[in-house]
């Protein structure tokens, strides 16, 4: 089979499109005939050796995927050959840029019936991240006020949708060219680098940060006493958190079958909308990484198809 491999960490040149043996699923795993694989910034971290997780070499890049189960390993009872699935490969986020991939059965689910393969491959990591941030960590509920930093980004756009779905009032911060798209969701759109409306200062129940940087420090002033700041990018300043009497935390995503089923139900009900930015051939994976590095990727998730 063909796969995009890394034999030594580095730049775009480290990505090699080559022939490799088809893998065999072990206990608790499935072999997936890949229909599409999502591309995320974490793939660039793995490629360049900046992943926070150990990454033995050589490795195949990629985590997000959709496709059909080809074979199952020992102990897998909830999937069978022919099952259409989506999800992530494993806890190291590797293996999906290939014609066939191994996935942990605990990190995949039946593909959302409302999504095609390309859309489904765009969903798992970013939507699970947003789901955790909004509900598991921030505990967003109806009637609350939520500020989303990076509200037009891949994770942020899902966070906005989920918070609105929960019945919260949402303020979403984005760049100037993103404001119309943010406003169309029903959120209050605020340009990055400008002050949020006065009525929201010190009134937010939760801040969802997907950007980091200066906005992360500014966010403490937006929260009410007892509010919560959740970042998927950086560890918030705990001294500022104590001073403002709020809870602040960094979180890492956990893609699970349960979360993917929740998301599939929301897509089926029409409550969530997926957004694909561009679709490229698997052999063109270097171009996808180059687009992310240069900031030239279109809005939405990049997806590779074998």
N, C-alpha and C positions, 0 to 999 in steps of 0.2 A: 504494500500500500504506500501511498504518498503521505508525507507529513512535513511540517515545518519544525526543524530541530535546531537546538543550540548545543554546540560542543564546547564552547568557551564563551563566558559572559563578555558582552561588549555592545557595540552599536548595531546599526542595521545589518552590517556585513556578517554579524554573528548568526543571522537567521539563514538556515540552509534548507531548501526545499528538496527533499531526497526520498529515495525508496528505502523503506524499513520493514521488518517483519510485522505481520499483523499480531497484535497482542492477544493474550489469552486471559479471560477473567478469572480472578481468584475468589476465595470465599467472600461473600457479601458484595460482589461486584457484578457488573454486566458489561458485555461488549456491545457498543453502539455503532451502527452504521451511520456516520455523521451526515446530516442533511445541511447543517449550518453551524457555524461557530462564531460567537460574539468576540469582539476585540475591546479590551478595556485598558486603562492606564496601568493596572497591576501587571498586565502582560509585559509592559515595557520595563517595569521594575524587575520582574523575573529575568527577562532577557539580559539586562545590564548588570545583574548580580546585586540589586538593591532590595530584593525581597527580604522581609523580616523573618521568613521561614527558611529552613535548610532546603537547598535545591540541588540534589545530586545531579551531576552531569554524566552523559548527555541527557537532555530532556526535550520533550515536545511541548511547545507553548500552548496556552489557551485553557480556559476554564468553562465558560458558557457554551452550551451546545443544545441542539435538538436533533432528533433522528429516530431510528427504529432499533429496538433491541434485537441483536443478532444471536446472542448466546448469553447464558447466565452461569454464574459461579455457584459453588456450594452454599446452601442456606438462603438463597434468594427465592422467595415464594410470592412476592407481590408483583413481579414482572415476568413476562414470558416472551420468547422470541416472537417478533411481530408487533410488540407493544410500541406505540408512538409516545416518545418521552421528551421532556426537556429538563434542564437543570444544570448542575455543575459537575465537574469530573471528580475532584478530590480536594482535601484540605490544603494541598500545596498549590492548587489552581493551575495544574498542568495537564497536558495531554489532548486538548480538544482540537488543535490545528492539524487535523488528520482526516483521512478517509474513514478510519475506524478508531474508536477511542474506548478506553476503560473508564467507567464511572462507578463510584460508590453508590449502591442501591439506596442508601440513606440520604443522598443528595440529588435525587431525581424524582420526578412525578409524571403521571400521565400528562401528555401535552394538552394545554388549554385548548378546548375545542374552538374557541373564537379566534385562535391565532394560527397562521401558517408557520412553516418551519423557520423562515427567516425572522419573522417577528418573535417567535418563541425563543430563538437563540439570543435575542437582544434583551431578554427580560431578567434571567435568574439573579445574577449578582447584584445589579443595581436596584431591582425592585425589592429583593429581600433586604438589602441594606436600608432602604427607605421604610419598609414595613417595620423592621426592628427599631429604627430611630424614632418613628412616630408613635408606635404603640407600646413596644416592650420597654423602651428607655424613657421616653418623654411622657408616656401615659396620656396622650392627647384625647380629649373628650369634647362632647358637644358644648358650645358656649364659650370655649376657651379662645384665647388669642395666641396664634403661633406665627413666628417669624422664620422664614426659610431663606438662608443665605445661599445663593446659587440656585434660585428657584427655577431657572430655565435649563439647568444642566441635567445630565442623565439621572443621577440620584435625586437631585432637587425637584425635578419635574414630577417624579413619583411621590415625593414627600408632600408636595403641594396638593396633588390629587387625593392622596390618602387623608391628609388633614381636613380638606374640604369635605370629603366623604364622611368623616367623623362628626361633622357639624361645627367645626371650628372656624373662626374668622382668621384668614391667612394673609400675612404680609410677605410678599416674595421679592427678594432683591436680585436684580440682574443687570446686565449691561444695557446700554441705551437701545441697541437694535433688538433686544429681547423683550422689551417692556410690553409691546402690543400682544405678543404671544402669551405672556404672563397674565395680562389683564383679561384675555379671552377665557381663562380658566375660572374667573370669578374672584381671583386673589387681588389684593391691593398691590400694584406694581411700583417698586421704588428702585431708582437707578443706583447702582453701586457707587459708593463714594459720596453720596448725598445723605442727609439726615432722614431718618424715617419720620413720618408724621408725628407731631407732638402728642397727639392723643394716644399713641402707642408707647411712648417713652415710659419706662417703669411699669408697664401694664401687661407685658407678654407673660403668658404662663409657660411657654416653651420657645426655645430657639433651636432650630435644626441647622447645623453648619456643615456645608459640603465644600467649603472653599478654604477656610483657614485664614492666616494672615491677619491684617489689621482688623478686619471685620469681626474676627473671633474675640479680640480684646474689647471692641466697641459693644459687643452683644450683651455684656454684663449690665450695662446701663439700661438696656431695653426690658430686662426681666423684673417682674414683681418679686417681692420677698417670698422665698419658698419656691420660686420657679426653677426650671431645669434647662440646662444647656447641654446639647448632645452634639459631638463632632465626629465625623467619619474620617477626618483629615489629620487632626493634631490634638495633643493633650492640652486641654484648657488649663489656664493658670489657676491653681487651687487657692492661692492667696487672694486673688480677686474674687473667687467664688465665696470664700469665707467673709470677705469684706462686704459683699453684696447680699449675703445670706441666701445663696442659691446653691443648687447642686449642679456640678459640671463634670462631664465625663467624655472620654474618648471610647469609641466602640469599634469592634471588628465584626464583620459580617459572618453569619453562620447560615449557609444555604442548607435547608432541610426539606425533606418530603412534605412535612406538615405546612411549612410556609409556602411552598410551591403550589400545594393544593388550594390554600387560601387565595393565592393570587390567581390561580386558574379560575376559581369561582367568581372572582371580581371581574375578570376579563369576560367570562361567559355572560355575566349580568350586564355588561356594558358600562361598568363603573370605573374601569381603568382603560386607558388608551396607550398602546405601545408606540414608540417612535424610532424608526430606523433611519439612520443618516445616509448610509451608502452601503452598497453590496459589492464586494470584490471577490475575485477568484482566490482560492486558497493559495495558489502559486504567487499571488500578488500581496502576500502578507506584509512584506517589507514596506510597500506603499502605504498600507493601513497604519503601520507604526509611524512612518514618516509624517503622515497627515496629523496624527495626534501630537507628535513632537513639535511640529511647526504651527500648531493651532489652526490648521486649515480644514479640519474635518467639519463636515456640515452638521447642523443640529441633529441630535439623535445618536443611536448606537451604530458603530461600524460592524458589519457582519461579513464573514468569509463563507463561501460555498465551495465544496470540493468539485 
